[in-house]
Amino acid sequence: MAGSSSESMKNVGVHAPYGRVRITSLNVGGTVITEKPARNYIIGFDLGDGESCLSYISSGCSLETSRSIFSLNQKDTTPTVIAEIDDEIVIGEKAFIRPDVIELEVNFKSDPTLDKKRWKLRRDDILSFVETFFQEFSKKHPKIAEDCEIFIGCPSSWSEESRGIYEQHFLDSEELPVCHVVPESRAALIQALDISRKSNNQDSEQQLRELIHKRVLLIDIGSSTTDVTVLDNLEPFEIEIGGDLGLGLVDKQLRKTIYREYLEGKTFERRIREDRREEQFLLYLCRLAKEYTFGCDVNPSKFFEQRDWAEGCWRFLLSTNLHNCLVDNYFWEDGESWLDRYHSLLKELQESVLVGNPNVVIITGGGSNIQQLRSETGKAFPNALLVQDPEPSLSIARGLAGYGQWCVNVENFYSDAITLIQSSNIDSEVFSELNPIVGEIAYHFRKSWIHAVWRPMAAQWKDGELNLREQGGLYNYSLKLYRKWLNEGHRSLFEPALNRLSEVTNCALREDIRKLGERYGLPVGSFKLNLEISPIEFFMPESPGGDLISKVTQAYRVYEDVGFQIVDQVPTPLRKLAHSTGFLNFALKSEEVMENALAAVIGAWYGANVSLEMRQRIIKFVRDEAKQEVDKQLGSVEKLLLESHRPLNNGAR
């Protein structure tokens, strides 16, 4: 099995969700959305190894928008096939039907770091396929194509480095809009919610909707990989196994079986191998036979006209025991069967600490159509509710589109919340209540100065020099001491005044915040900004007040600074004498009386006259506190926006 091992995870590697930090960009569930003009549409592109699918949706926050599927050639999914015809690129089934094909490629998706040689050889095919698919979409939906971003899925087992290389490859294209490459486990977030809302039985739907918020194991059995994702309360974790276990391996075994057992034997094999186009088509024909056997609507007759050998191979495949193609030794005589490897994967998941005991197991991807795989999965997790994705071929694309919409909604919500904080009526509401609040803070600030600054400074002075020059001067050193005193449990002194400031600010924001949450479809009352302003650093600047008091304070600080630097030069014996005779204690008590009187004066001054400079500084501080509160709540908002997603509209095209 693929994937790195770890003792704690029982040989199962794990990708945890990324942090959500906005600096010049916003990281939503691992996807970085940089600051740029807003796009009105999101495209989810499921670039599969066997089939690809495109879904699109408005990026707005309306819950009524549905994730539509783009039908190329009247089909919701398109074979991931590319062909060159003269100077024209053709994709999908047309690549097999056209007689003038020069080159033809299938199954060209690869991990850029684990399979560097194949990536280098096929990366241009990948880009050309996506560009051509997008061009076809643009012809039918030009307005959307001009105003969209694309979210492209990749196997969840891919490393961050691989995703980065893959994404940059698309970003370098001049034919595509901005592209984001995200693990398909991100689409699993939306898939799980969609599936929980689509049950025909109301009781089953209610049960599933309750369980989906607990622990969910999602197994996506695709053509190139089997992706495994754990959702813990809707937080995704990718499990690094199954990276080399896809049903495309079955197609290759079927092709080997034809080479070995078909009537023409080695002659036929040589004939096919001489023409890569024919060899690639035979692999595709084997996949169609497998899908037909497991109930998919498949009609390969359109391909038979171009290849005289194709119908015979088709009939041969159907004559074999294809229902057991995952395990029968007839197909796997040269090694371990596909089902044996799937059993090994399930055993690893059973032993994984992260997987634990899931409440729900969702099986999706092409393999979810195979009853045998559903049965084996159910046996591995007998206590979980086993759910089959009703539309596995469309779910990844729709999930990616929904995930992209969610990312953009989170970004827009964050931007709107910050804009609201900057532009709301905080100024007028807070200004009207500011004088008595600042007056009370100023009073306690000055009154506590003796205990926070002078006494600790005196205790240090009697035993040695203060070295005020090295401390940046008297006032800077005093502020250091005061902050230390605050952090030793004395902030409660300012709580009554700061609580009133918090209450005034919250009142000013409450209605705007309510409207913001309502606009984004959040449950009533689920998003609140309850500020608890506790620091008082906004009152501890270099210059604390209005014009007159500022000048007086600055002059007094110069006087104090010069005086203390002189006092700091007093010889040590005289310091000890001042302490032992009680003179130092007397001086401190006298200073306390003066500080109390000064506190009353300063408190009254600020209570009647808060300068414009201090008002602006306090408002800036309050806004910064509100922004930090938004940052703290962004994680819960992400989940609320995720849960508010509307279930997909099955009829949308």
C-alpha positions as CSV (number, residue, x, y, z in Angstrom):
1,M,0.0,0.0,0.0
2,A,1.1,3.6,-0.6
3,G,1.6,6.2,2.1
4,S,4.0,7.0,4.9
5,S,3.9,5.1,8.1
6,S,3.9,6.3,11.7
7,E,3.7,4.3,15.0
8,S,0.9,6.4,16.5
9,M,-1.3,6.1,13.4
10,K,-0.9,2.4,12.9
11,N,0.9,2.8,9.6
12,V,-1.6,5.3,8.4
13,G,-0.3,8.7,7.4
14,V,-2.4,11.8,8.0
15,H,-2.8,15.3,6.5
16,A,-4.5,17.5,9.1
17,P,-6.5,20.6,8.2
18,Y,-4.4,23.7,7.7
19,G,-4.6,26.8,9.9
20,R,-6.9,29.6,9.0
21,V,-4.9,32.8,9.0
22,R,-5.5,35.9,7.0
23,I,-2.5,38.2,6.3
24,T,-2.6,39.4,2.7
25,S,-4.6,36.3,1.9
26,L,-7.2,34.0,3.6
27,N,-6.5,30.3,4.1
28,V,-9.8,28.5,4.2
29,G,-9.6,24.8,4.9
30,G,-6.2,24.7,3.3
31,T,-7.0,26.7,0.2
32,V,-5.4,30.2,0.0
33,I,-7.7,32.8,-1.5
34,T,-5.5,35.9,-2.3
35,E,-6.9,39.4,-2.3
36,K,-8.2,40.1,-5.8
37,P,-11.3,41.3,-7.6
38,A,-14.3,39.2,-6.6
39,R,-15.4,36.6,-9.1
40,N,-19.1,35.9,-9.4
41,Y,-18.9,32.2,-10.3
42,I,-17.1,29.1,-9.1
43,I,-16.3,26.1,-11.3
44,G,-15.6,22.7,-9.7
45,F,-13.5,20.5,-12.0
46,D,-13.2,16.8,-11.2
47,L,-10.2,15.9,-13.3
48,G,-10.5,12.2,-13.0
49,D,-8.2,9.5,-14.3
50,G,-11.0,7.8,-16.2
51,E,-13.9,10.4,-16.3
52,S,-14.0,14.2,-15.8
53,C,-16.9,16.4,-14.8
54,L,-17.5,20.1,-14.5
55,S,-19.9,21.8,-12.1
56,Y,-20.6,25.5,-11.7
57,I,-22.3,27.8,-9.2
58,S,-22.7,31.4,-8.3
59,S,-20.1,32.5,-5.7
60,G,-22.6,34.7,-3.9
61,C,-24.0,33.7,-0.6
62,S,-27.5,32.9,-1.7
63,L,-28.6,29.5,-0.4
64,E,-31.0,29.1,-3.4
65,T,-28.2,28.6,-6.0
66,S,-27.7,25.1,-7.3
67,R,-24.5,23.4,-8.5
68,S,-25.2,22.8,-12.1
69,I,-23.4,20.2,-14.3
70,F,-22.0,21.1,-17.7
71,S,-22.9,18.5,-20.2
72,L,-20.3,18.0,-22.9
73,N,-21.8,16.1,-25.9
74,Q,-25.1,15.6,-24.0
75,K,-23.3,13.7,-21.2
76,D,-22.6,14.7,-17.7
77,T,-19.2,13.1,-17.5
78,T,-16.5,13.0,-20.2
79,P,-13.8,10.4,-20.7
80,T,-10.5,11.8,-19.7
81,V,-9.1,11.2,-23.2
82,I,-7.2,13.6,-25.4
83,A,-6.3,13.3,-29.1
84,E,-4.4,15.4,-31.6
85,I,-5.8,15.8,-35.1
86,D,-3.6,18.0,-37.3
87,D,-3.5,21.3,-35.2
88,E,-6.8,20.5,-33.4
89,I,-7.1,19.1,-29.8
90,V,-10.1,16.8,-29.3
91,I,-11.2,15.4,-26.0
92,G,-13.7,12.8,-24.7
93,E,-15.4,10.2,-26.9
94,K,-14.8,12.2,-30.1
95,A,-11.1,11.3,-29.7
96,F,-12.0,7.6,-30.1
97,I,-14.4,8.1,-33.0
98,R,-12.5,10.4,-35.3
99,P,-10.6,8.4,-37.9
100,D,-7.8,10.9,-38.4
101,V,-6.3,10.9,-34.9
102,I,-2.6,11.4,-34.8
103,E,-1.9,10.9,-31.1
104,L,-4.3,9.6,-28.4
105,E,-3.8,9.5,-24.6
106,V,-5.8,8.1,-21.7
107,N,-5.1,7.8,-18.0
108,F,-2.5,10.6,-18.1
109,K,-3.0,12.1,-14.6
110,S,0.0,11.5,-12.4
111,D,1.6,12.6,-9.1
112,P,4.2,15.3,-9.9
113,T,6.6,14.2,-7.1
114,L,6.1,10.4,-6.9
115,D,6.1,9.8,-10.7
116,K,8.3,12.6,-12.0
117,K,9.1,10.9,-15.3
118,R,5.5,10.3,-16.2
119,W,4.5,13.8,-15.0
120,K,7.1,15.4,-17.2
121,L,5.9,13.3,-20.1
122,R,2.2,13.9,-19.7
123,R,1.8,17.3,-18.0
124,D,1.1,19.0,-21.3
125,D,-1.7,16.5,-22.0
126,I,-3.3,17.3,-18.6
127,L,-3.2,21.1,-19.3
128,S,-4.4,20.7,-22.9
129,F,-7.3,18.6,-21.7
130,V,-8.4,21.1,-19.0
131,E,-8.0,24.1,-21.4
132,T,-10.0,22.4,-24.2
133,F,-12.7,21.4,-21.7
134,F,-12.9,25.0,-20.5
135,Q,-13.0,26.3,-24.0
136,E,-16.1,24.1,-24.7
137,F,-17.7,25.4,-21.5
138,S,-16.9,29.0,-22.5
139,K,-18.7,28.6,-25.8
140,K,-22.0,27.8,-24.0
141,H,-21.5,30.0,-21.0
142,P,-19.3,32.9,-22.0
143,K,-20.4,35.2,-19.2
144,I,-19.6,32.7,-16.5
145,A,-16.2,31.8,-18.1
146,E,-15.2,35.4,-18.1
147,D,-16.0,35.9,-14.4
148,C,-15.0,32.7,-12.5
149,E,-12.4,30.8,-10.6
150,I,-11.7,27.1,-11.0
151,F,-11.3,24.6,-8.1
152,I,-9.6,21.4,-9.4
153,G,-9.5,18.3,-7.3
154,C,-6.5,16.0,-6.8
155,P,-6.1,12.8,-4.9
156,S,-6.1,13.3,-1.1
157,S,-3.0,11.2,-0.8
158,W,-0.9,13.7,-2.8
159,S,1.6,15.8,-0.8
160,E,1.4,19.5,-0.4
161,E,4.4,19.8,-2.7
162,S,2.6,17.8,-5.4
163,R,-0.5,19.9,-5.1
164,G,1.7,23.1,-5.4
165,I,3.4,21.8,-8.6
166,Y,0.0,20.8,-10.0
167,E,-1.6,24.1,-9.2
168,Q,1.2,26.2,-10.7
169,H,1.0,24.2,-13.9
170,F,-2.6,25.5,-14.3
171,L,-1.8,29.0,-13.1
172,D,0.9,29.3,-15.8
173,S,-1.8,28.8,-18.5
174,E,-2.9,31.9,-20.4
175,E,-6.2,30.1,-21.4
176,L,-7.5,29.5,-17.9
177,P,-8.8,31.8,-15.1
178,V,-7.4,31.6,-11.6
179,C,-7.1,27.9,-10.5
180,H,-6.9,26.4,-7.1
181,V,-5.9,22.7,-6.6
182,V,-7.4,21.2,-3.5
183,P,-7.5,17.7,-2.1
184,E,-10.7,15.9,-3.1
185,S,-11.3,15.4,0.7
186,R,-12.4,19.1,0.7
187,A,-15.1,18.2,-1.8
188,A,-16.0,15.4,0.7
189,L,-17.1,18.1,3.2
190,I,-19.9,19.2,0.7
191,Q,-20.5,15.6,-0.4
192,A,-21.2,14.5,3.1
193,L,-23.7,17.3,3.7
194,D,-25.4,16.8,0.3
195,I,-25.8,13.0,0.9
196,S,-27.2,13.7,4.4
197,R,-29.9,15.8,2.8
198,K,-31.0,13.6,-0.1
199,S,-32.6,10.6,1.6
200,N,-36.1,9.7,0.4
201,N,-36.9,8.5,3.9
202,Q,-37.4,11.4,6.4
203,D,-36.4,9.3,9.4
204,S,-33.2,8.1,7.7
205,E,-32.4,11.6,6.6
206,Q,-32.8,12.9,10.2
207,Q,-30.6,10.1,11.5
208,L,-27.9,10.7,8.9
209,R,-27.9,14.5,9.5
210,E,-27.3,13.9,13.2
211,L,-24.5,11.4,12.6
212,I,-22.8,13.4,9.9
213,H,-21.6,15.9,12.5
214,K,-19.8,13.2,14.4
215,R,-17.2,10.9,12.8
216,V,-17.5,10.1,9.2
217,L,-15.3,7.9,7.1
218,L,-15.5,8.6,3.3
219,I,-14.0,6.1,0.9
220,D,-13.8,7.3,-2.7
221,I,-12.9,4.4,-5.0
222,G,-11.8,6.0,-8.2
223,S,-9.9,5.0,-11.3
224,S,-6.4,5.9,-10.2
225,T,-6.6,6.0,-6.4
226,T,-8.8,5.1,-3.5
227,D,-9.0,8.3,-1.4
228,V,-9.9,8.1,2.3
229,T,-11.0,11.0,4.3
230,V,-12.1,11.2,7.9
231,L,-14.5,14.0,8.9
232,D,-14.5,14.7,12.6
233,N,-17.3,17.2,13.3
234,L,-16.9,18.3,9.7
235,E,-13.2,18.8,10.0
236,P,-11.4,16.9,7.2
237,F,-8.4,14.7,7.6
238,E,-6.8,12.9,4.7
239,I,-5.5,9.4,5.3
240,E,-2.4,8.7,3.2
241,I,-3.3,5.2,2.0
242,G,-4.8,4.0,-1.3
243,G,-2.7,6.3,-3.4
244,D,-1.9,3.4,-5.8
245,L,-5.1,1.4,-5.5
246,G,-7.6,2.5,-8.3
247,L,-10.0,0.5,-10.4
248,G,-7.8,1.4,-13.4
249,L,-5.7,-1.6,-12.3
250,V,-8.6,-3.8,-13.1
251,D,-8.7,-2.4,-16.6
252,K,-5.0,-3.2,-17.2
253,Q,-5.6,-6.8,-15.9
254,L,-8.5,-7.2,-18.3
255,R,-6.2,-6.0,-21.2
256,K,-3.6,-8.5,-20.1
257,T,-6.2,-11.2,-20.0
258,I,-7.2,-10.4,-23.6
259,Y,-3.6,-10.6,-24.7
260,R,-3.3,-13.9,-23.0
261,E,-6.6,-15.6,-23.7
262,Y,-8.1,-14.0,-26.8
263,L,-8.3,-16.3,-29.8
264,E,-5.7,-14.4,-31.9
265,G,-3.3,-14.6,-29.0
266,K,0.2,-13.1,-29.4
267,T,-0.6,-12.0,-33.0
268,F,-3.4,-9.8,-31.7
269,E,-1.2,-8.4,-28.9
270,R,1.6,-7.5,-31.3
271,R,-0.9,-5.8,-33.6
272,I,-2.3,-3.7,-30.8
273,R,1.0,-2.8,-29.2
274,E,2.4,-1.6,-32.5
275,D,-0.1,1.3,-32.5
276,R,-0.3,3.2,-29.2
277,R,-3.6,4.7,-30.2
278,E,-5.2,1.2,-30.5
279,E,-3.6,0.1,-27.2
280,Q,-5.0,3.1,-25.4
281,F,-8.4,2.4,-26.9
282,L,-8.3,-1.2,-25.8
283,L,-7.7,-0.1,-22.3
284,Y,-10.7,2.2,-22.5
285,L,-12.8,-0.7,-23.9
286,C,-11.8,-2.8,-20.9
287,R,-13.0,-0.1,-18.6
288,L,-16.4,0.1,-20.4
289,A,-16.8,-3.6,-20.1
290,K,-16.2,-3.5,-16.4
291,E,-18.6,-0.6,-15.9
292,Y,-21.2,-2.3,-18.1
293,T,-20.9,-5.4,-15.9
294,F,-21.6,-3.5,-12.7
295,G,-24.7,-1.7,-14.0
296,C,-23.5,1.4,-15.8
297,D,-25.3,2.6,-18.9
298,V,-22.7,1.8,-21.6
299,N,-23.0,1.5,-25.4
300,P,-19.7,0.9,-27.1
301,S,-21.1,0.2,-30.6
302,K,-20.3,3.7,-31.8
303,F,-16.6,2.8,-31.6
304,F,-16.8,-0.5,-33.6
305,E,-16.9,1.1,-37.0
306,Q,-13.4,2.5,-36.8
307,R,-11.9,-0.7,-35.5
308,D,-12.7,-4.1,-37.0
309,W,-11.3,-5.9,-33.9
310,A,-13.1,-4.0,-31.2
311,E,-16.5,-5.8,-31.3
312,G,-14.8,-9.2,-31.0
313,C,-12.9,-8.1,-28.0
314,W,-16.0,-6.7,-26.4
315,R,-17.9,-10.0,-26.9
316,F,-14.9,-11.8,-25.5
317,L,-14.8,-9.7,-22.3
318,L,-18.5,-10.2,-21.7
319,S,-18.1,-13.9,-22.1
320,T,-15.7,-14.0,-19.2
321,N,-16.7,-14.0,-15.5
322,L,-16.5,-10.2,-15.2
323,H,-18.6,-10.1,-12.1
324,N,-15.7,-11.6,-10.3
325,C,-13.0,-9.5,-12.1
326,L,-11.8,-8.0,-8.8
327,V,-10.8,-11.4,-7.3
328,D,-11.0,-14.3,-9.8
329,N,-7.6,-15.9,-10.5
330,Y,-8.4,-16.1,-14.1
331,F,-7.8,-12.3,-14.2
332,W,-5.1,-12.1,-11.5
333,E,-3.0,-15.2,-12.1
334,D,0.2,-13.3,-11.8
335,G,-0.3,-11.8,-8.4
336,E,-2.4,-10.3,-5.6
337,S,-6.0,-9.6,-6.7
338,W,-7.6,-6.1,-6.5
339,L,-10.0,-7.2,-3.8
340,D,-7.1,-8.6,-1.7
341,R,-5.5,-5.2,-1.8
342,Y,-8.8,-3.5,-0.8
343,H,-9.0,-5.9,2.2
344,S,-5.6,-4.8,3.2
345,L,-6.7,-1.1,3.0
346,L,-9.8,-1.8,5.1
347,K,-7.6,-3.6,7.7
348,E,-5.3,-0.6,7.9
349,L,-8.3,1.7,8.4
350,Q,-9.7,-0.6,11.1
351,E,-6.4,-0.3,13.0
352,S,-6.1,3.5,12.5
353,V,-6.3,5.6,15.7
354,L,-7.6,8.5,13.6
355,V,-10.4,6.5,12.0
356,G,-11.5,5.0,15.3
357,N,-15.1,3.9,15.3
358,P,-16.9,6.0,12.6
359,N,-20.6,6.7,13.0
360,V,-21.1,6.8,9.2
361,V,-19.2,5.3,6.3
362,I,-19.9,6.9,2.9
363,I,-18.7,5.0,-0.1
364,T,-18.4,6.9,-3.3
365,G,-16.5,7.0,-6.6
366,G,-17.0,4.4,-9.4
367,G,-16.4,1.6,-7.0
368,S,-19.5,2.5,-5.0
369,N,-21.5,0.9,-7.9
370,I,-19.9,-2.5,-7.1
371,Q,-22.0,-4.5,-4.6
372,Q,-19.1,-6.6,-3.5
373,L,-17.1,-3.5,-2.4
374,R,-20.1,-2.1,-0.5
375,S,-20.5,-5.4,1.2
376,E,-16.8,-5.7,2.2
377,T,-16.8,-2.2,3.5
378,G,-19.9,-2.8,5.6
379,K,-18.3,-5.9,7.1
380,A,-15.2,-3.9,8.1
381,F,-17.3,-1.3,9.9
382,P,-20.4,-3.2,11.2
383,N,-21.4,-0.6,13.8
384,A,-21.4,2.3,11.3
385,L,-24.2,3.5,9.1
386,L,-23.1,2.5,5.5
387,V,-24.3,5.0,2.9
388,Q,-23.8,4.8,-0.9
389,D,-23.4,8.0,-2.8
390,P,-26.4,8.1,-5.1
391,E,-24.5,10.1,-7.8
392,P,-20.8,9.2,-7.4
393,S,-19.9,10.4,-10.9
394,L,-21.1,14.0,-10.2
395,S,-20.4,14.3,-6.5
396,I,-16.7,15.4,-6.7
397,A,-17.3,18.1,-9.2
398,R,-20.4,19.4,-7.3
399,G,-18.4,19.1,-4.0
400,L,-15.5,21.1,-5.4
401,A,-17.9,23.8,-6.7
402,G,-19.6,23.9,-3.3
403,Y,-16.3,24.0,-1.5
404,G,-15.1,26.8,-3.7
405,Q,-18.3,28.8,-3.0
406,W,-17.8,28.2,0.7
407,C,-14.2,29.4,0.5
408,V,-15.3,32.6,-1.3
409,N,-18.2,33.1,1.1
410,V,-15.8,32.9,4.1
411,E,-13.4,35.4,2.4
412,N,-16.3,37.7,1.6
413,F,-17.8,37.4,5.1
414,Y,-14.4,38.2,6.7
415,S,-13.9,41.2,4.4
416,D,-17.5,42.4,5.1
417,A,-17.0,42.0,8.8
418,I,-13.8,44.0,8.9
419,T,-15.3,46.7,6.6
420,L,-18.3,46.8,9.0
421,I,-16.0,47.3,12.0
422,Q,-14.1,50.1,10.2
423,S,-17.2,51.9,8.9
424,S,-19.8,51.4,11.6
425,N,-21.0,54.1,14.0
426,I,-18.6,53.0,16.8
427,D,-17.1,56.5,16.8
428,S,-20.3,58.4,17.7
429,E,-21.6,55.7,20.1
430,V,-18.3,55.4,22.0
431,F,-17.4,59.1,21.9
432,S,-20.7,59.9,23.7
433,E,-19.7,57.7,26.7
434,L,-16.0,58.1,26.6
435,N,-15.3,60.9,29.1
436,P,-16.5,59.2,32.4
437,I,-14.9,55.9,31.3
438,V,-11.5,57.5,30.6
439,G,-11.8,59.6,33.7
440,E,-12.2,56.5,35.9
441,I,-9.3,54.7,34.1
442,A,-7.1,57.8,34.5
443,Y,-7.9,58.0,38.2
444,H,-7.0,54.4,38.9
445,F,-4.0,54.5,36.6
446,R,-2.4,57.4,38.5
447,K,-3.4,56.2,41.9
448,S,-1.9,52.8,41.4
449,W,1.4,54.3,40.1
450,I,2.9,54.3,43.6
451,H,2.3,50.5,44.1
452,A,3.2,49.5,40.5
453,V,6.2,51.7,39.9
454,W,7.6,53.8,42.8
455,R,7.8,51.1,45.5
456,P,9.3,48.4,43.2
457,M,11.8,51.0,41.9
458,A,12.7,52.1,45.4
459,A,13.3,48.5,46.5
460,Q,15.7,48.0,43.5
461,W,17.4,51.4,44.1
462,K,18.3,50.7,47.7
463,D,20.3,47.6,46.6
464,G,22.0,49.0,43.5
465,E,21.8,51.4,40.6
466,L,18.7,51.5,38.4
467,N,20.7,52.1,35.2
468,L,17.9,54.3,33.8
469,R,19.9,55.2,30.7
470,E,20.1,51.5,29.7
471,Q,16.4,51.1,30.5
472,G,15.5,53.9,28.0
473,G,14.8,56.6,30.5
474,L,12.6,56.8,33.6
475,Y,9.3,56.8,31.9
476,N,10.0,53.8,29.6
477,Y,11.2,51.8,32.6
478,S,8.2,52.9,34.6
479,L,5.9,51.6,31.9
480,K,7.7,48.2,32.0
481,L,7.2,48.0,35.7
482,Y,3.5,49.0,35.4
483,R,2.8,46.4,32.7
484,K,4.4,43.8,34.9
485,W,2.3,44.8,37.8
486,L,-0.9,44.6,35.7
487,N,0.0,41.1,34.6
488,E,0.4,40.0,38.2
489,G,-3.4,40.1,38.7
490,H,-4.2,43.8,39.0
491,R,-6.2,44.3,35.8
492,S,-9.4,43.8,37.8
493,L,-8.9,47.4,39.1
494,F,-10.0,48.6,35.6
495,E,-12.7,46.0,34.9
496,P,-15.7,48.2,35.7
497,A,-14.7,51.0,33.3
498,L,-13.5,48.6,30.6
499,N,-16.7,46.6,30.9
500,R,-18.7,49.7,30.2
501,L,-16.5,50.4,27.2
502,S,-17.1,46.9,26.0
503,E,-20.8,47.2,26.5
504,V,-20.9,50.5,24.6
505,T,-18.9,49.0,21.7
506,N,-21.0,45.9,21.5
507,C,-24.2,47.9,21.5
508,A,-22.8,50.0,18.6
509,L,-22.0,46.9,16.6
510,R,-24.9,44.6,17.5
511,E,-27.5,45.5,14.9
512,D,-24.9,45.6,12.0
513,I,-23.5,42.3,13.1
514,R,-27.0,40.8,13.2
515,K,-27.7,42.0,9.6
516,L,-24.4,40.6,8.4
517,G,-25.1,37.2,9.8
518,E,-28.6,37.3,8.3
519,R,-27.3,38.3,4.9
520,Y,-25.0,35.2,4.8
521,G,-27.7,32.8,6.0
522,L,-26.3,32.2,9.4
523,P,-28.7,31.0,12.1
524,V,-30.1,33.9,14.1
525,G,-27.8,34.9,17.0
526,S,-25.0,32.4,16.0
527,F,-22.5,35.2,15.1
528,K,-21.9,37.8,17.8
529,L,-19.1,40.1,18.7
530,N,-19.0,40.2,22.4
531,L,-15.9,42.3,23.1
532,E,-14.2,41.9,26.5
533,I,-11.7,44.7,26.4
534,S,-9.2,44.1,29.1
535,P,-5.8,45.7,28.2
536,I,-5.4,49.3,29.0
537,E,-2.3,49.9,26.9
538,F,-4.3,52.6,24.9
539,F,-3.9,54.7,28.1
540,M,-0.1,54.2,28.3
541,P,1.3,56.2,25.4
542,E,4.3,58.5,25.3
543,S,1.9,61.5,25.6
544,P,-1.3,60.7,27.5
545,G,-3.6,63.7,27.2
546,G,-4.9,66.9,25.7
547,D,-2.8,69.9,24.7
548,L,-2.4,71.5,28.1
549,I,-2.0,68.4,30.2
550,S,0.3,66.9,27.6
551,K,2.7,69.8,27.8
552,V,2.6,69.8,31.6
553,T,3.1,66.1,31.8
554,Q,6.0,66.2,29.3
555,A,7.7,68.9,31.3
556,Y,7.2,67.0,34.6
557,R,8.7,63.9,33.0
558,V,11.8,65.7,32.0
559,Y,12.1,67.0,35.5
560,E,11.6,63.5,37.0
561,D,14.0,61.9,34.6
562,V,16.8,64.3,35.4
563,G,16.1,64.1,39.1
564,F,16.1,60.3,39.2
565,Q,19.3,60.0,37.2
566,I,21.0,62.2,39.8
567,V,19.4,60.1,42.6
568,D,20.6,57.0,40.8
569,Q,24.2,58.1,41.3
570,V,23.9,58.2,45.1
571,P,26.6,56.0,46.7
572,T,25.4,52.6,48.0
573,P,26.1,53.4,51.7
574,L,23.9,56.5,51.5
575,R,21.1,54.4,49.9
576,K,21.2,51.9,52.7
577,L,21.3,54.7,55.3
578,A,18.2,56.2,53.7
579,H,16.4,52.9,54.0
580,S,17.5,52.0,57.5
581,T,16.6,55.4,58.9
582,G,13.1,55.2,57.5
583,F,13.7,58.2,55.2
584,L,12.9,56.2,52.1
585,N,9.7,54.9,53.5
586,F,8.7,58.4,54.5
587,A,9.4,59.7,51.0
588,L,7.2,56.9,49.5
589,K,4.3,57.7,51.8
590,S,4.6,61.4,51.0
591,E,4.7,60.5,47.3
592,E,1.5,58.3,47.8
593,V,-0.4,61.2,49.2
594,M,0.7,63.4,46.3
595,E,-0.2,60.6,43.8
596,N,-3.7,60.3,45.3
597,A,-4.2,64.0,44.9
598,L,-2.8,64.0,41.4
599,A,-5.0,61.0,40.5
600,A,-8.1,63.0,41.6
601,V,-7.0,66.0,39.4
602,I,-6.2,63.8,36.4
603,G,-9.4,61.8,36.7
604,A,-11.5,64.9,36.8
605,W,-9.6,66.4,33.9
606,Y,-10.1,63.4,31.7
607,G,-13.7,63.0,32.9
608,A,-14.4,66.4,31.3
609,N,-11.9,66.7,28.6
610,V,-10.7,63.7,26.5
611,S,-8.6,65.0,23.6
612,L,-9.3,64.2,20.0
613,E,-5.9,62.4,19.8
614,M,-6.8,60.1,22.7
615,R,-10.3,59.5,21.3
616,Q,-8.9,58.4,18.0
617,R,-6.4,56.2,19.7
618,I,-9.0,54.5,21.8
619,I,-11.3,54.0,18.8
620,K,-8.4,52.5,16.9
621,F,-7.7,50.2,19.8
622,V,-11.4,49.2,20.1
623,R,-11.5,48.4,16.3
624,D,-8.3,46.3,16.6
625,E,-10.0,44.4,19.5
626,A,-13.1,43.8,17.4
627,K,-11.0,42.6,14.4
628,Q,-9.2,40.1,16.7
629,E,-12.6,38.9,17.9
630,V,-13.6,38.3,14.3
631,D,-10.4,36.4,13.7
632,K,-11.1,34.2,16.8
633,Q,-14.6,33.4,15.6
634,L,-13.7,32.8,12.0
635,G,-13.4,29.0,12.6
636,S,-16.9,28.7,13.9
637,V,-18.2,31.0,11.1
638,E,-16.6,28.7,8.5
639,K,-18.5,25.8,9.9
640,L,-21.8,27.7,10.1
641,L,-21.3,28.8,6.4
642,L,-20.6,25.2,5.5
643,E,-23.7,23.9,7.3
644,S,-25.8,26.5,5.6
645,H,-25.1,25.1,2.2
646,R,-28.2,24.2,0.3
647,P,-28.5,20.6,-0.9
648,L,-27.8,20.2,-4.6
649,N,-30.6,20.4,-7.2
650,N,-30.6,17.1,-8.9
651,G,-32.4,18.6,-11.9
652,A,-29.9,21.4,-12.5
653,R,-28.0,21.3,-15.8
